[in-house]
């Protein structure tokens, strides 16, 4: 099977069912499918968050995500790989990000999916601005995300 | 022989994102840049305009031609250079 990557940055929502189908349709080689959905929380750093605006760097974002997929393919034996990330205005419970990976075996699929999310968090040019009841504020990068990403360094 | 320099390429496009974009007077610049120099030299040149431009600090992330870059990476005329805070997607 030819490796198939699906990398997409979009304002619109995505369908988990449709994206699962994209990973599995006519795919008889991969026994493992690992998927992740990141959703918007209504609470951050002690405050109710009413909405979120996701800014990105058009052009670089797609290249950065594609580069992460290429790195994951170099590390693990993967079938299909998908990353979808939304931008623009979001409200609590909205889906933000989708990562889906297929592989003949589960170990590689689990590892690659986690790697992609950890790397995306620290290397893909997205920025969140939160609207709380009091004010608008840019979300600060978290050291725990850096630590998680560093686990994958050789 | 004097080279017929093209004014359009003797510059770099500089982009700013997120909090930094809001702090600076403008979201992008066409900055004169006739010879190769480093990311850090470009950043210091722009920050030297003073006032709000001082927000262009050393701890920012940088991309050259849409790839992450370090402070000593070379910037050539015609390049696209972006400065931004640590990323917070996902």
gemmi code that builds the backbone of each chain (N, CA, C; Angstrom):
import gemmi

chains = {
    "A": [
        ("UNK", (0.853, -1.197, 0.000), (0.000, 0.000, 0.000), (0.887, 1.245, 0.000)),
        ("UNK", (0.598, 2.179, -0.869), (1.326, 3.444, -0.890), (0.970, 4.246, 0.360)),
        ("UNK", (1.984, 4.783, 1.060), (1.671, 5.601, 2.230), (0.823, 6.813, 1.837)),
        ("UNK", (-0.174, 7.092, 2.641), (-1.066, 8.220, 2.358), (-1.042, 9.160, 3.555)),
        ("UNK", (-0.701, 10.407, 3.297), (-0.742, 11.422, 4.357), (-1.914, 12.355, 4.095)),
        ("UNK", (-2.554, 12.761, 5.177), (-3.604, 13.773, 5.048), (-3.309, 14.868, 6.066)),
        ("UNK", (-2.852, 16.015, 5.587), (-2.522, 17.147, 6.462), (-3.393, 18.315, 6.063)),
        ("UNK", (-4.123, 18.845, 7.019), (-5.123, 19.852, 6.672), (-5.250, 20.882, 7.799)),
        ("UNK", (-5.248, 22.158, 7.426), (-5.538, 23.247, 8.368), (-6.828, 23.892, 7.891)),
        ("UNK", (-7.815, 23.969, 8.759), (-9.135, 24.415, 8.282), (-9.924, 25.100, 9.395)),
        ("UNK", (-10.855, 25.973, 8.994), (-11.740, 26.615, 9.962), (-12.899, 25.705, 10.339)),
        ("UNK", (-13.311, 24.880, 9.401), (-14.501, 24.059, 9.630), (-14.202, 22.873, 10.532)),
        ("UNK", (-15.270, 22.326, 11.118), (-15.162, 21.144, 11.957), (-14.822, 19.925, 11.087)),
        ("UNK", (-14.424, 18.842, 11.757), (-14.187, 17.593, 11.039), (-15.046, 16.503, 11.655)),
        ("UNK", (-15.346, 15.482, 10.854), (-16.155, 14.354, 11.307), (-15.242, 13.197, 11.665)),
        ("UNK", (-15.314, 12.754, 12.917), (-14.499, 11.630, 13.364), (-14.818, 10.391, 12.526)),
        ("UNK", (-16.087, 10.181, 12.216), (-16.474, 9.002, 11.430), (-15.866, 9.060, 10.036)),
        ("UNK", (-15.942, 10.233, 9.411), (-15.401, 10.367, 8.052), (-13.890, 10.221, 8.060)),
        ("UNK", (-13.234, 10.749, 9.096), (-11.773, 10.666, 9.159), (-11.317, 9.241, 9.487)),
        ("UNK", (-12.096, 8.525, 10.290), (-11.783, 7.120, 10.549), (-11.884, 6.334, 9.244)),
        ("UNK", (-12.902, 6.655, 8.464), (-13.102, 5.992, 7.180), (-11.910, 6.255, 6.252)),
        ("UNK", (-11.410, 7.485, 6.273), (-10.258, 7.831, 5.438), (-9.030, 6.972, 5.794)),
        ("UNK", (-8.900, 6.641, 7.090), (-7.759, 5.847, 7.539), (-7.917, 4.369, 7.200)),
        ("UNK", (-9.163, 3.922, 7.133), (-9.391, 2.472, 7.075), (-9.979, 1.961, 5.773)),
        ("UNK", (-10.559, 2.831, 4.950), (-11.218, 2.358, 3.728), (-10.221, 1.621, 2.842)),
        ("UNK", (-10.573, 0.417, 2.448), (-9.739, -0.410, 1.570), (-8.340, -0.622, 2.133)),
        ("UNK", (-8.212, -0.529, 3.433), (-6.919, -0.745, 4.087), (-6.981, -2.079, 4.833)),
        ("UNK", (-6.438, -3.123, 4.224), (-6.500, -4.449, 4.837), (-5.173, -4.846, 5.468)),
        ("UNK", (-4.185, -3.930, 5.417), (-2.851, -4.279, 5.911), (-2.615, -3.879, 7.354)),
        ("UNK", (-3.361, -2.884, 7.815), (-3.072, -2.317, 9.133), (-4.055, -2.836, 10.178)),
        ("UNK", (-3.513, -3.522, 11.167), (-4.351, -4.045, 12.232), (-4.601, -3.056, 13.351)),
        ("UNK", (-3.884, -1.933, 13.324), (-4.009, -0.959, 14.413), (-4.385, 0.411, 13.875)),
        ("UNK", (-5.353, 1.030, 14.528), (-5.728, 2.415, 14.225), (-5.748, 3.160, 15.543)),
        ("UNK", (-4.899, 4.161, 15.686), (-4.916, 5.002, 16.888), (-5.300, 6.406, 16.468)),
        ("UNK", (-6.299, 6.955, 17.141), (-6.723, 8.329, 16.814), (-6.784, 9.154, 18.088)),
        ("UNK", (-6.614, 10.459, 17.920), (-6.683, 11.391, 19.043), (-7.496, 12.608, 18.614)),
        ("UNK", (-8.371, 13.068, 19.513), (-9.082, 14.322, 19.293), (-8.753, 15.259, 20.446)),
        ("UNK", (-8.253, 16.455, 20.110), (-8.073, 17.497, 21.118), (-9.278, 18.416, 21.058)),
        ("UNK", (-9.879, 18.704, 22.224), (-11.096, 19.528, 22.278), (-10.847, 20.767, 23.133)),
        ("UNK", (-11.696, 21.746, 22.936), (-11.551, 22.976, 23.716), (-12.215, 22.820, 25.081)),
        ("UNK", (-11.442, 23.165, 26.137), (-11.956, 23.147, 27.505), (-12.592, 24.491, 27.846)),
        ("UNK", (-13.493, 24.473, 28.829), (-14.120, 25.745, 29.228), (-13.414, 26.365, 30.426)),
        ("UNK", (-12.276, 25.794, 30.823), (-11.607, 26.247, 32.037), (-10.111, 26.201, 31.805)),
        ("UNK", (-9.400, 27.283, 32.084), (-7.941, 27.277, 31.938), (-7.322, 28.243, 32.943)),
        ("UNK", (-6.329, 27.779, 33.666), (-5.591, 28.611, 34.622), (-6.524, 29.385, 35.550)),
        ("UNK", (-7.532, 28.671, 36.044), (-8.401, 29.260, 37.055), (-9.537, 30.115, 36.537)),
        ("UNK", (-9.687, 30.216, 35.230), (-10.741, 31.073, 34.688), (-11.635, 30.325, 33.708)),
        ("UNK", (-12.898, 30.714, 33.700), (-13.826, 30.235, 32.675), (-13.416, 30.840, 31.333)),
        ("UNK", (-13.320, 30.004, 30.333), (-12.976, 30.489, 29.000), (-14.216, 30.390, 28.124)),
        ("UNK", (-14.572, 31.522, 27.524), (-15.809, 31.564, 26.740), (-15.578, 31.193, 25.286)),
        ("UNK", (-14.448, 31.635, 24.754), (-14.130, 31.271, 23.376), (-12.620, 31.379, 23.178)),
        ("UNK", (-12.212, 30.914, 22.013), (-10.791, 30.819, 21.712), (-10.613, 31.272, 20.276)),
        ("UNK", (-9.540, 32.024, 20.018), (-9.200, 32.297, 18.621), (-7.843, 31.656, 18.335)),
        ("UNK", (-7.811, 30.836, 17.307), (-6.568, 30.157, 16.927), (-5.970, 30.830, 15.707)),
        ("UNK", (-4.798, 31.435, 15.925), (-4.056, 32.062, 14.826), (-3.003, 31.079, 14.325)),
        ("UNK", (-2.618, 31.182, 13.070), (-1.517, 30.343, 12.580), (-0.730, 31.099, 11.514)),
        ("UNK", (0.289, 30.449, 11.002), (1.185, 31.036, 10.010), (0.925, 30.297, 8.699)),
        ("UNK", (0.009, 30.827, 7.880), (-0.371, 30.103, 6.657), (0.863, 29.797, 5.816)),
        ("UNK", (0.929, 28.610, 5.310), (2.096, 28.196, 4.521), (3.061, 27.420, 5.388)),
        ("UNK", (3.578, 28.069, 6.432), (4.498, 27.337, 7.303), (3.764, 26.245, 8.069)),
        ("UNK", (2.543, 26.515, 8.480), (1.820, 25.535, 9.296), (1.738, 24.190, 8.583)),
        ("UNK", (1.309, 24.219, 7.335), (1.151, 22.978, 6.576), (2.505, 22.279, 6.399)),
        ("UNK", (3.537, 23.072, 6.122), (4.879, 22.483, 5.947), (5.375, 21.855, 7.243)),
        ("UNK", (5.133, 22.545, 8.359), (5.602, 22.028, 9.650), (4.894, 20.716, 9.988)),
        ("UNK", (3.586, 20.671, 9.747), (2.840, 19.445, 10.049), (3.300, 18.301, 9.147)),
        ("UNK", (3.501, 18.607, 7.866), (3.969, 17.578, 6.940), (5.350, 17.055, 7.368)),
        ("UNK", (6.194, 17.967, 7.856), (7.530, 17.552, 8.310), (7.426, 16.590, 9.504)),
        ("UNK", (6.459, 16.844, 10.393), (6.286, 15.942, 11.535), (5.854, 14.558, 11.062)),
        ("UNK", (4.966, 14.523, 10.073), (4.514, 13.238, 9.535), (5.694, 12.488, 8.922)),
        ("UNK", (6.530, 13.213, 8.186), (7.702, 12.588, 7.563), (8.646, 12.020, 8.630)),
        ("UNK", (8.839, 12.773, 9.723), (9.684, 12.280, 10.816), (9.092, 11.027, 11.451)),
        ("UNK", (7.777, 11.032, 11.644), (7.124, 9.863, 12.255), (7.285, 8.642, 11.352)),
        ("UNK", (7.162, 8.848, 10.053), (7.308, 7.725, 9.113), (8.730, 7.169, 9.122)),
        ("UNK", (9.706, 8.032, 9.417), (11.095, 7.567, 9.456), (11.349, 6.736, 10.719)),
        ("UNK", (10.540, 6.953, 11.752), (10.770, 6.261, 13.023), (9.978, 4.980, 13.167)),
        ("UNK", (8.771, 4.979, 12.598), (7.888, 3.821, 12.787), (7.320, 3.369, 11.445)),
        ("UNK", (6.932, 2.117, 11.393), (6.331, 1.585, 10.174), (4.834, 1.909, 10.209)),
        ("UNK", (4.440, 2.874, 9.403), (3.077, 3.376, 9.464), (2.377, 3.191, 8.120)),
        ("UNK", (1.073, 3.051, 8.189), (0.267, 2.988, 6.968), (-0.209, 4.368, 6.591)),
        ("UNK", (-1.366, 4.764, 7.115), (-1.904, 6.097, 6.815), (-1.721, 7.010, 8.025)),
        ("UNK", (-1.461, 8.273, 7.732), (-1.262, 9.260, 8.799), (-2.081, 10.502, 8.475)),
        ("UNK", (-2.822, 10.988, 9.455), (-3.631, 12.192, 9.242), (-3.437, 13.176, 10.387)),
        ("UNK", (-3.323, 14.456, 10.035), (-3.378, 15.540, 11.029), (-4.326, 16.598, 10.481)),
        ("UNK", (-5.334, 16.929, 11.273), (-6.207, 18.057, 10.933), (-6.158, 19.019, 12.114)),
        ("UNK", (-5.941, 20.287, 11.840), (-5.942, 21.290, 12.924), (-6.831, 22.436, 12.508)),
        ("UNK", (-7.725, 22.813, 13.405), (-8.623, 23.920, 13.095), (-8.006, 25.261, 13.489)),
        ("UNK", (-8.440, 26.321, 12.830), (-8.032, 27.688, 13.152), (-9.288, 28.556, 13.203)),
        ("UNK", (-9.130, 29.768, 13.745), (-10.263, 30.690, 13.830), (-10.955, 30.595, 15.178)),
        ("UNK", (-12.226, 30.984, 15.202), (-12.977, 31.088, 16.457), (-13.553, 29.739, 16.874)),
        ("UNK", (-13.290, 29.359, 18.128), (-13.817, 28.097, 18.659), (-14.464, 28.352, 20.016)),
        ("UNK", (-15.406, 27.486, 20.375), (-16.060, 27.593, 21.681), (-15.883, 26.265, 22.421)),
        ("UNK", (-16.106, 26.268, 23.762), (-15.896, 25.046, 24.540), (-16.609, 23.834, 23.929)),
        ("UNK", (-15.932, 22.703, 23.974), (-16.369, 21.407, 23.449), (-16.112, 21.266, 21.956)),
        ("UNK", (-15.731, 22.338, 21.280), (-15.371, 22.202, 19.863), (-14.136, 21.309, 19.719)),
        ("UNK", (-14.100, 20.584, 18.637), (-12.902, 19.812, 18.298), (-11.853, 20.783, 17.750)),
        ("UNK", (-10.592, 20.606, 18.190), (-9.503, 21.464, 17.716), (-8.581, 20.698, 16.774)),
        ("UNK", (-8.202, 19.500, 17.190), (-7.161, 18.790, 16.435), (-7.485, 17.301, 16.340)),
        ("UNK", (-7.104, 16.732, 15.214), (-7.275, 15.296, 14.956), (-5.933, 14.716, 14.530)),
        ("UNK", (-5.534, 13.626, 15.183), (-4.373, 12.867, 14.726), (-4.823, 11.421, 14.572)),
        ("UNK", (-4.549, 10.837, 13.422), (-4.903, 9.444, 13.179), (-3.743, 8.718, 12.517)),
        ("UNK", (-3.445, 7.529, 13.021), (-2.308, 6.762, 12.519), (-2.724, 5.301, 12.386)),
        ("UNK", (-2.360, 4.684, 11.279), (-2.565, 3.239, 11.159), (-1.221, 2.550, 10.994)),
        ("UNK", (-1.176, 1.291, 11.445), (0.053, 0.513, 11.382), (-0.332, -0.966, 11.453)),
        ("UNK", (0.540, -1.833, 10.987), (0.236, -3.258, 11.143), (0.030, -3.640, 12.619)),
        ("UNK", (0.791, -2.978, 13.529), (0.732, -3.359, 14.941), (0.515, -2.137, 15.828)),
        ("UNK", (-0.092, -2.375, 16.996), (-0.536, -1.248, 17.820), (0.595, -0.431, 18.420)),
        ("UNK", (1.718, -1.083, 18.747), (2.792, -0.362, 19.435), (3.268, 0.830, 18.627)),
        ("UNK", (3.454, 0.621, 17.342), (3.951, 1.701, 16.492), (2.886, 2.782, 16.300)),
        ("UNK", (1.638, 2.348, 16.191), (0.565, 3.334, 16.002), (0.400, 4.213, 17.243)),
        ("UNK", (0.431, 3.590, 18.432), (0.330, 4.381, 19.676), (1.487, 5.376, 19.764)),
        ("UNK", (2.693, 4.891, 19.540), (3.873, 5.754, 19.690), (3.830, 6.909, 18.701)),
        ("UNK", (3.507, 6.612, 17.439), (3.514, 7.665, 16.417), (2.451, 8.724, 16.701)),
        ("UNK", (1.287, 8.292, 17.151), (0.218, 9.265, 17.431), (0.636, 10.193, 18.568)),
        ("UNK", (1.234, 9.622, 19.607), (1.653, 10.453, 20.739), (2.791, 11.388, 20.329)),
        ("UNK", (3.714, 10.852, 19.546), (4.818, 11.678, 19.043), (4.290, 12.872, 18.237)),
        ("UNK", (3.353, 12.601, 17.345), (2.820, 13.684, 16.501), (2.175, 14.771, 17.345)),
        ("UNK", (1.407, 14.392, 18.358), (0.770, 15.410, 19.197), (1.804, 16.189, 20.010)),
        ("UNK", (2.763, 15.488, 20.591), (3.787, 16.170, 21.392), (4.600, 17.129, 20.523)),
        ("UNK", (4.947, 16.702, 19.317), (5.751, 17.549, 18.437), (4.930, 18.731, 17.924)),
        ("UNK", (3.684, 18.471, 17.595), (2.797, 19.546, 17.114), (2.668, 20.665, 18.154)),
        ("UNK", (2.541, 20.249, 19.419), (2.348, 21.215, 20.507), (3.501, 22.202, 20.644)),
        ("UNK", (4.710, 21.785, 20.267), (5.864, 22.653, 20.480), (6.474, 23.185, 19.190)),
        ("UNK", (6.069, 22.651, 18.031), (6.757, 23.032, 16.796), (5.869, 23.537, 15.673)),
        ("UNK", (4.570, 23.353, 15.758), (3.696, 23.840, 14.677), (3.221, 25.255, 15.034)),
        ("UNK", (3.290, 26.194, 14.083), (3.009, 27.605, 14.400), (1.523, 27.933, 14.531)),
        ("UNK", (0.977, 27.542, 15.694), (-0.389, 27.920, 16.083), (-0.288, 28.692, 17.394)),
        ("UNK", (-1.181, 29.651, 17.572), (-1.240, 30.406, 18.830), (-2.693, 30.569, 19.236)),
        ("UNK", (-2.955, 30.338, 20.544), (-4.324, 30.443, 21.064), (-4.493, 31.743, 21.831)),
        ("UNK", (-5.583, 32.419, 21.542), (-5.966, 33.592, 22.339), (-7.311, 33.295, 22.978)),
        ("UNK", (-7.341, 33.377, 24.307), (-8.553, 33.036, 25.045), (-9.364, 34.277, 25.360)),
        ("UNK", (-10.680, 34.102, 25.313), (-11.592, 35.141, 25.786), (-12.219, 34.622, 27.076)),
        ("UNK", (-11.838, 35.243, 28.212), (-12.470, 34.872, 29.481), (-13.553, 35.900, 29.798)),
        ("UNK", (-14.223, 35.699, 30.944), (-15.255, 36.672, 31.317), (-14.638, 38.050, 31.545)),
        ("UNK", (-13.356, 38.075, 31.930), (-12.721, 39.352, 32.256), (-12.023, 39.991, 31.059)),
        ("UNK", (-11.322, 39.181, 30.281), (-10.420, 39.785, 29.293), (-10.041, 38.794, 28.204)),
        ("UNK", (-9.327, 39.319, 27.208), (-8.689, 38.471, 26.209), (-7.236, 38.281, 26.610)),
        ("UNK", (-6.687, 37.088, 26.380), (-5.276, 36.878, 26.722), (-4.692, 35.790, 25.818)),
        ("UNK", (-3.428, 35.965, 25.477), (-2.714, 34.933, 24.726), (-2.332, 33.823, 25.676)),
        ("UNK", (-2.557, 32.596, 25.265), (-2.179, 31.444, 26.080), (-0.655, 31.328, 26.079)),
        ("UNK", (-0.085, 31.103, 27.269), (1.363, 30.952, 27.384), (1.762, 29.498, 27.131)),
        ("UNK", (2.896, 29.316, 26.492), (3.416, 27.966, 26.283), (3.743, 27.338, 27.638)),
        ("UNK", (3.557, 26.015, 27.728), (3.761, 25.341, 29.007), (5.028, 24.494, 28.983)),
        ("UNK", (5.755, 24.570, 30.090), (6.992, 23.810, 30.205), (6.712, 22.302, 30.127)),
        ("UNK", (5.540, 21.875, 30.624), (5.225, 20.439, 30.578), (5.120, 19.950, 29.132)),
        ("UNK", (4.659, 20.827, 28.234), (4.605, 20.436, 26.819), (6.011, 20.282, 26.255)),
        ("UNK", (6.914, 21.185, 26.653), (8.309, 21.075, 26.216), (8.920, 19.771, 26.712)),
        ("UNK", (8.626, 19.454, 27.978), (9.185, 18.223, 28.558), (8.678, 16.993, 27.814)),
        ("UNK", (7.396, 16.995, 27.499), (6.833, 15.845, 26.774), (7.496, 15.703, 25.403)),
        ("UNK", (7.714, 16.844, 24.727), (8.318, 16.787, 23.394), (9.758, 16.285, 23.474)),
        ("UNK", (10.461, 16.664, 24.555), (11.877, 16.281, 24.676), (12.057, 14.779, 24.892)),
        ("UNK", (11.004, 14.110, 25.396), (11.122, 12.662, 25.616), (11.479, 11.921, 24.336)),
        ("UNK", (11.123, 12.512, 23.188), (11.303, 11.800, 21.920), (12.663, 12.061, 21.289)),
        ("UNK", (13.441, 12.947, 21.916), (14.753, 13.228, 21.333), (15.649, 12.011, 21.465)),
        ("UNK", (16.487, 11.776, 20.457), (17.325, 10.583, 20.479), (18.343, 10.608, 21.637)),
    ],
    "B": [
        ("UNK", (32.566, 45.280, -12.006), (31.356, 45.816, -12.627), (30.266, 45.942, -11.567)),
        ("UNK", (29.566, 47.041, -11.632), (28.468, 47.222, -10.691), (27.318, 46.295, -11.071)),
        ("UNK", (26.845, 45.569, -10.116), (25.747, 44.659, -10.439), (24.444, 45.446, -10.518)),
        ("UNK", (23.610, 45.035, -11.446), (22.303, 45.683, -11.587), (21.375, 45.127, -10.512)),
        ("UNK", (21.542, 45.649, -9.310), (20.755, 45.129, -8.193), (19.267, 45.414, -8.406)),
        ("UNK", (18.490, 44.397, -8.148), (17.034, 44.592, -8.255), (16.517, 45.075, -6.904)),
        ("UNK", (15.952, 46.257, -6.844), (15.494, 46.784, -5.567), (14.501, 45.843, -4.878)),
        ("UNK", (13.731, 45.123, -5.666), (12.693, 44.283, -5.078), (13.299, 43.118, -4.291)),
        ("UNK", (14.526, 42.706, -4.637), (15.102, 41.570, -3.929), (16.132, 42.005, -2.893)),
        ("UNK", (16.505, 43.291, -2.875), (17.485, 43.749, -1.885), (16.781, 44.053, -0.566)),
        ("UNK", (15.926, 43.121, -0.169), (15.150, 43.287, 1.051), (14.664, 41.921, 1.498)),
        ("UNK", (14.203, 41.864, 2.729), (13.552, 40.644, 3.223), (12.136, 41.001, 3.664)),
        ("UNK", (11.261, 40.015, 3.577), (9.918, 40.164, 4.123), (9.952, 39.651, 5.547)),
        ("UNK", (9.475, 40.461, 6.487), (9.505, 40.076, 7.895), (8.069, 40.031, 8.416)),
        ("UNK", (7.708, 38.910, 9.014), (6.345, 38.704, 9.517), (6.366, 38.526, 11.037)),
        ("UNK", (5.296, 38.979, 11.677), (5.161, 38.821, 13.128), (3.818, 38.171, 13.433)),
        ("UNK", (3.781, 37.342, 14.479), (2.545, 36.635, 14.787), (2.152, 36.755, 16.256)),
        ("UNK", (0.845, 36.552, 16.480), (0.240, 36.421, 17.802), (0.507, 37.664, 18.680)),
        ("UNK", (0.872, 37.434, 19.945), (1.067, 38.555, 20.876), (2.061, 39.570, 20.321)),
        ("UNK", (3.125, 39.075, 19.705), (4.148, 39.967, 19.153), (3.556, 40.879, 18.067)),
        ("UNK", (2.729, 40.302, 17.198), (2.090, 41.079, 16.126), (1.271, 42.239, 16.717)),
        ("UNK", (0.605, 41.957, 17.828), (-0.222, 42.999, 18.451), (0.622, 44.073, 19.130)),
        ("UNK", (1.809, 43.693, 19.611), (2.639, 44.657, 20.336), (3.398, 45.590, 19.399)),
        ("UNK", (3.656, 45.135, 18.169), (4.454, 45.934, 17.238), (3.566, 46.863, 16.416)),
        ("UNK", (4.147, 47.934, 15.891), (3.348, 48.914, 15.140), (2.747, 48.357, 13.847)),
        ("UNK", (3.345, 47.326, 13.266), (2.788, 46.756, 12.045), (3.047, 45.258, 11.987)),
        ("UNK", (2.166, 44.505, 11.292), (2.253, 43.044, 11.308), (3.299, 42.477, 10.362)),
        ("UNK", (3.780, 43.299, 9.406), (4.826, 42.821, 8.491), (5.647, 43.990, 8.003)),
        ("UNK", (6.863, 43.681, 7.580), (7.795, 44.704, 7.113), (8.454, 44.241, 5.831)),
        ("UNK", (8.802, 45.199, 4.990), (9.700, 44.945, 3.881), (10.992, 45.643, 4.292)),
        ("UNK", (11.985, 44.865, 4.724), (13.156, 45.453, 5.378), (14.361, 45.398, 4.436)),
        ("UNK", (15.025, 46.544, 4.175), (16.182, 46.549, 3.278), (17.254, 45.573, 3.769)),
        ("UNK", (17.753, 44.766, 2.871), (18.704, 43.713, 3.269), (19.473, 43.311, 2.015)),
        ("UNK", (20.600, 43.976, 1.807), (21.279, 43.811, 0.522), (22.323, 42.712, 0.537)),
        ("UNK", (22.787, 42.356, 1.743), (23.786, 41.287, 1.820), (23.361, 40.282, 2.878)),
        ("UNK", (23.982, 39.120, 2.823), (23.639, 38.093, 3.794), (24.078, 38.510, 5.199)),
        ("UNK", (23.232, 38.231, 6.175), (23.568, 38.451, 7.579), (22.842, 37.388, 8.375)),
        ("UNK", (22.892, 37.488, 9.691), (22.235, 36.459, 10.499), (20.852, 36.915, 10.958)),
        ("UNK", (20.085, 35.936, 11.407), (18.769, 36.197, 12.006), (18.904, 37.225, 13.133)),
        ("UNK", (19.921, 37.035, 13.966), (20.091, 37.920, 15.118), (20.426, 39.356, 14.693)),
        ("UNK", (21.209, 39.485, 13.637), (21.530, 40.830, 13.131), (20.273, 41.519, 12.602)),
        ("UNK", (19.469, 40.765, 11.884), (18.212, 41.328, 11.378), (17.309, 41.767, 12.530)),
        ("UNK", (17.189, 40.909, 13.527), (16.330, 41.216, 14.671), (16.812, 42.483, 15.386)),
        ("UNK", (18.138, 42.581, 15.579), (18.673, 43.763, 16.281), (18.475, 45.029, 15.454)),
        ("UNK", (18.644, 44.923, 14.133), (18.410, 46.073, 13.239), (17.003, 46.613, 13.413)),
        ("UNK", (16.040, 45.694, 13.392), (14.635, 46.123, 13.451), (14.311, 46.662, 14.837)),
        ("UNK", (14.806, 45.979, 15.875), (14.533, 46.416, 17.249), (15.142, 47.782, 17.528)),
        ("UNK", (16.213, 48.121, 16.797), (16.911, 49.393, 17.035), (16.073, 50.606, 16.643)),
        ("UNK", (14.936, 50.376, 15.984), (14.034, 51.498, 15.706), (13.436, 52.060, 16.992)),
        ("UNK", (13.565, 51.303, 18.075), (13.143, 51.799, 19.379), (11.649, 51.700, 19.612)),
        ("UNK", (11.218, 52.323, 20.708), (9.814, 52.306, 21.124), (9.258, 50.879, 21.146)),
        ("UNK", (8.085, 50.675, 20.494), (7.450, 49.361, 20.541), (8.300, 48.264, 19.903)),
        ("UNK", (9.210, 48.650, 18.998), (10.024, 47.643, 18.315), (10.966, 46.920, 19.270)),
        ("UNK", (11.164, 47.471, 20.452), (11.997, 46.803, 21.455), (11.386, 45.472, 21.898)),
        ("UNK", (10.117, 45.246, 21.549), (9.475, 43.961, 21.876), (10.084, 42.802, 21.096)),
        ("UNK", (10.901, 43.141, 20.107), (11.541, 42.097, 19.283), (12.761, 41.555, 20.024)),
        ("UNK", (12.498, 40.685, 20.992), (13.557, 40.241, 21.902), (14.164, 38.914, 21.455)),
        ("UNK", (15.273, 38.590, 22.110), (16.086, 37.433, 21.735), (15.379, 36.095, 21.962)),
        ("UNK", (14.419, 36.093, 22.889), (13.798, 34.811, 23.266), (12.688, 34.368, 22.310)),
        ("UNK", (12.410, 35.147, 21.291), (11.357, 34.772, 20.343), (11.798, 33.600, 19.469)),
        ("UNK", (10.824, 32.887, 18.927), (11.133, 31.863, 17.928), (11.239, 32.533, 16.563)),
        ("UNK", (11.993, 31.899, 15.675), (12.220, 32.468, 14.345), (12.072, 31.377, 13.290)),
        ("UNK", (11.477, 31.750, 12.167), (11.461, 30.861, 11.005), (12.035, 31.624, 9.819)),
        ("UNK", (12.877, 30.961, 9.042), (13.386, 31.529, 7.799), (12.826, 30.684, 6.656)),
        ("UNK", (12.143, 31.338, 5.745), (11.480, 30.641, 4.640), (10.618, 29.485, 5.150)),
        ("UNK", (9.892, 29.772, 6.231), (8.888, 28.869, 6.793), (9.471, 27.606, 7.412)),
        ("UNK", (10.767, 27.660, 7.785), (11.374, 26.572, 8.558), (11.980, 27.174, 9.816)),
        ("UNK", (11.832, 26.494, 10.944), (12.396, 26.989, 12.193), (13.894, 27.228, 12.030)),
        ("UNK", (14.374, 28.325, 12.642), (15.768, 28.719, 12.449), (16.352, 29.186, 13.776)),
        ("UNK", (17.677, 29.083, 13.883), (18.384, 29.565, 15.066), (18.872, 30.989, 14.841)),
        ("UNK", (19.384, 31.628, 15.906), (19.790, 33.036, 15.819), (20.964, 33.283, 14.872)),
        ("UNK", (21.766, 32.253, 14.637), (22.942, 32.452, 13.779), (22.700, 32.034, 12.331)),
        ("UNK", (21.482, 31.626, 12.031), (21.206, 31.217, 10.648), (21.303, 32.417, 9.700)),
        ("UNK", (21.797, 32.155, 8.495), (21.971, 33.221, 7.505), (20.627, 33.638, 6.901)),
        ("UNK", (20.462, 34.938, 6.732), (19.298, 35.510, 6.042), (19.803, 36.185, 4.777)),
        ("UNK", (19.212, 35.826, 3.639), (19.625, 36.396, 2.358), (18.532, 37.300, 1.810)),
        ("UNK", (18.909, 38.244, 0.944), (17.878, 39.074, 0.312), (16.818, 38.188, -0.349)),
        ("UNK", (15.565, 38.567, -0.196), (14.475, 37.792, -0.770), (13.866, 36.776, 0.182)),
        ("UNK", (14.538, 36.522, 1.316), (14.010, 35.546, 2.269), (12.761, 36.073, 2.976)),
        ("UNK", (11.978, 35.133, 3.487), (10.846, 35.460, 4.361), (11.230, 35.043, 5.781)),
        ("UNK", (11.247, 36.006, 6.685), (11.650, 35.749, 8.065), (10.470, 36.058, 8.979)),
        ("UNK", (10.156, 35.135, 9.863), (9.041, 35.349, 10.791), (9.525, 35.250, 12.228)),
        ("UNK", (9.042, 36.170, 13.062), (9.321, 36.146, 14.501), (8.002, 35.886, 15.222)),
        ("UNK", (8.052, 35.023, 16.247), (6.813, 34.745, 16.981), (7.096, 34.168, 18.367)),
        ("UNK", (6.097, 34.248, 19.264), (6.261, 33.673, 20.602), (6.184, 32.145, 20.524)),
        ("UNK", (6.552, 31.453, 21.629), (6.381, 29.999, 21.662), (4.960, 29.601, 21.247)),
        ("UNK", (4.862, 28.484, 20.543), (3.579, 28.096, 19.951), (2.683, 27.412, 20.979)),
        ("UNK", (1.370, 27.499, 20.757), (0.408, 26.977, 21.739), (-0.773, 26.275, 21.068)),
        ("UNK", (-0.503, 25.558, 19.969), (-1.594, 24.845, 19.308), (-1.894, 23.518, 19.979)),
        ("UNK", (-2.697, 22.710, 19.283), (-3.030, 21.367, 19.750), (-4.234, 21.333, 20.648)),
    ],
}
model = gemmi.Model(1)
for chain_id, residues in chains.items():
    chain = gemmi.Chain(chain_id)
    for i, (resn, *xyz) in enumerate(residues, 1):
        res = gemmi.Residue()
        res.name, res.seqid = resn, gemmi.SeqId(i, " ")
        for name, pos in zip(("N", "CA", "C"), xyz):
            atom = gemmi.Atom()
            atom.name, atom.element = name, gemmi.Element(name[0])
            atom.pos, atom.b_iso = gemmi.Position(*pos), 0.0
            res.add_atom(atom)
        chain.add_residue(res)
    model.add_chain(chain)
structure = gemmi.Structure()
structure.add_model(model)
structure.setup_entities()
